[in-house]
Amino acid sequence: KRGHKSLTTFFASHLEQIAPASAQIGDIVVILVDGGEHVGVCLGASGRFETKTAAGPAYFRVTDCIAAFRT
């Protein structure tokens, strides 16, 4: 609708993109879940990222993140 083909390009147009391994608590990440992009939040030094799925909250590792953005 706004000319973006992915969540990554949308967030990159508004926030500073960083390496997923550099994400800190509260930073936004894009996570690949079952072939689709989901927005998640960094939970801090634990290296865990949370996103909402149809089944409820789901937790992922940095290797599942395809992009991260400083908030």
Rosetta blueprint (number, residue, H / E / L):
1 K L
2 R L
3 G L
4 H L
5 K L
6 S L
7 L H
8 T H
9 T H
10 F H
11 F H
12 A H
13 S L
14 H L
15 L L
16 E E
17 Q E
18 I E
19 A L
20 P H
21 A H
22 S H
23 A L
24 Q L
25 I L
26 G L
27 D L
28 I E
29 V E
30 V E
31 I E
32 L E
33 V E
34 D L
35 G L
36 G E
37 E E
38 H E
39 V E
40 G E
41 V E
42 C E
43 L L
44 G L
45 A L
46 S L
47 G L
48 R E
49 F E
50 E E
51 T E
52 K E
53 T E
54 A L
55 A L
56 G E
57 P E
58 A E
59 Y E
60 F E
61 R E
62 V H
63 T H
64 D H
65 C E
66 I E
67 A E
68 A E
69 F E
70 R E
71 T L
